[in-house]
Amino acid sequence: MTQAEQTLEAVWDLVSAGGAPFRGQVISGVRTTGIYCRPGCPGRPKRENVTFLPSVRAAREAGFRACKRCRPDEFEERSEVTDSVYTTVPSPIGELLLVGDGEVLRGLYMQDAPRPMAVSPEWRRDDDAFPEARRELREYFAGERTEFEVAVEMDGTAFQRTVWNALRAIPYGETRSYGELARGIGNPAAVRAVGLANGRNPIAVIVPCHRVIGADGSLTGFGGGLERKRTLLDLERGPRLAV
């Protein structure tokens, strides 16, 4: 798969999950129906039928009409007040991309991972943004912090947010299996759905999806790659890493 194809697939995963960094900035045009949808539309079109557009206006100009289920026109009006900014920081697991409003974090992505996040041309770079997040990440990787306090906003379905909140409740230095996580949210039959929500976590490290492992103790299912997952778990269990 080429880098461009990997980037599109990463965008597709996050748009399908209602990824917060795409508020009002990526619209899905469905060629088979002629409609356009906002991120996270419950209609769930097939990937091969979707084209990505930068705005509602672009979708209209391309001949698409608004979806009646997700109402992207109303979504765009609410999104106009959101000025997405980003910065990048180095870490022992490679470059990290931080996205949000400059204080509240809506996305944290591992850019050296197999599927890096594409930086939208609509985002504004500000290397002074997210001072609390940058400080807490430095402390975490230095082995000086076991809990994150920075403000985050996770945009997803009610089920996804339930899973992501359960991830934040896993103590530093501990792990849970997908089955244990499903039972912990009161839905023991939802192991597969928990795994999918875990994989769509928009805020890596701070929302510790790396603490979820296979039932047999194996390291599985981590978008950043198993080596990064092992690095994070080793950091939380043992010697400190130099930043």
Number of C-alpha atoms within 10 A of each C-alpha: 6 7 11 10 11 16 18 15 16 17 21 20 16 20 24 21 23 22 23 23 29 20 22 23 22 23 25 28 28 22 15 11 13 14 17 30 32 29 27 20 20 14 11 12 17 9 13 9 12 18 15 19 18 16 20 26 13 14 23 15 10 13 12 20 19 19 19 11 11 17 14 23 20 11 16 19 12 12 15 11 9 13 13 22 22 24 20 19 13 15 16 14 18 13 16 25 22 27 28 23 18 23 16 17 27 21 24 25 23 25 18 16 19 14 20 21 23 15 15 15 9 13 18 16 16 12 14 10 21 22 13 17 22 19 11 19 23 18 16 21 20 17 18 12 14 13 13 17 9 17 12 18 14 20 20 23 15 9 13 20 17 14 24 23 15 17 22 17 11 17 14 16 14 11 20 20 19 21 20 17 23 21 14 13 15 10 14 14 11 16 17 12 16 23 21 15 21 25 17 22 27 28 22 20 20 22 22 24 29 28 24 26 21 14 13 7 11 10 19 14 18 21 21 20 17 15 13 19 24 15 15 20 19 14 18 21 13 10 10 14 16 10 14
